[in-house]
Amino acid sequence: MIFRDALRSLKDDFTRSFFYWLTLLLTTMFIYLFFHIMNSDPVGVGFLEGGTDPIATGITITVVIICMMAILFANDFFIKNKAKEIAVRLVCGATAYQLAFYLLIQTTILLVIALPLGILLARAMIPFLNGLLSNVMQSDLIIGIHPQGNVLTTIILGMVVFWIMMLNLSFSLRTGAALMLNRGSMTRSSGSSLFYNAAIPGALKSVVWLALWLVPVVFFYINPNYIIVMSLISLVGFMKCVDQVFVPWFGRRIKNSEGKPERMAYEGFVRVDLQLMKNNILLFMVCAVLLTTALIVKQTPAIELMLYLLSYIVMNILLSLAIMFKYSTELSVRAVYYQSLHNIGYTEQQLRSVAGREVTLFYLLITAFSMLYLGNIFISQIIAGRLTVSFALILTGLFILPLAVCYVINRIYYDRLIVIERER
């Protein structure tokens, strides 16, 4: 009975199930390829064999952590959007352990399909990657199947499966029906500021944080070895600018939006989006800067270049999906506000316009923030002769394309949510 209901739930919720499964599939493929490429070149596994390549080590650790985080974001999106369904089962008498088993069946089905298929597809890609190494990069190195790569892949995927199961069990045990029926409480968090700066005038704080955000980018043109360090310093300034500059700026625009109800609504929503999503945006930009710098600045063997390029492509996809999942979870809460907007006089056309402009502006801001770093990295390295314009355009396209696809999906998802909410 529970097994049949779990299968029906996967079918009825096909879109969310598919994107969760796709994240599992892509992550499995990437982890398998990543560790076999690492083990095809001793330079690449410095953190395992006592090598002296801190960049390869740092990228390896970062990539593994991000892969796990991407899956956990997808799992969070998949589970939390089943809140009302699970609440109904609780009200009807289901126990927490029955609910845990119900979720376990669904995630296990997706894992059983995704993990083996991901490994098979990754193995099928190895000849293609070897062809790129041989024909395009003029390298005689060959990516092979290594026992150590299989062991590392198994360990990482095992950790992912374990944490998925534990998080889903925890969700079932700690969440009651009342909380599930009020999903807004599950997607909000609060915290205090890292720095105490209440005594500093607001205008001065804005100038300081803007300077900390923008000035380090100038050092990209001075020495390529400064790029990673300066980017990290700049990203600290960016995080403070979100709270101290961008959010207050949107607040002032909203106050001056009298007679422009659509702008007032979508800019108000975007202001909240930036606050809720700033950690995801930060992770997205950190990863992009780290991998871009490794690709361009560091003189690497062909197989390491292949590793970094593969990481750049897959990380952009996974982190774009992570933003999409987290944002979709927030939008599922946001949709109920549209009924209130309708009640105070917004027409259906205005509601659709507000939703479209909110998602569009949010993704444009992510792209603009990210390209501030990537664009200046590309320009500085083109000037220095380390990068061609064509390769810079390819890297830009590989960065923007996954984000654009996720933008379209979020637009469609948001429209559907609003329609469902209006029909209630």
Protein Blocks (a to p, Z undefined) as FASTA:
>chain_A
ZZmmmmmmmmmmmmmmmmmmmmmmmmmmmmmmmmmmmmmpmklmmmmnopabfklmmmmm
mmmmmmmmmmmmmmmmmmmmmmmmmmmmmmnopafklmmmmmmmmmmmmmmmmmmmmmmm
mmmmmmmmmmmmmmmnopabdcdddfklmmmmmmmmmmmmmmmmmmmmmmmmmpcfklmm
mmmlmmgccdddfbdcklpcfklmmmmmmmmmmmmmmmmmmomklmmmmmmmmmmmmmmm
mmmmmmmmmmmmmmmmghilmlmmmmmmmmmmmmmmmmmmmmmmmmmmmmmmmmmmpccd
fklmmmmmmmmmmmmmmmmmmmmmmmmmmmmmmmmmmmmmmmnopafklmmmmmmmmmmm
mmmmmmmmmmmmmmmmmmmmmmnopacfklmmmmmmmmmmmmmmmmmmmmmmmmmmmmmm
mmZZ
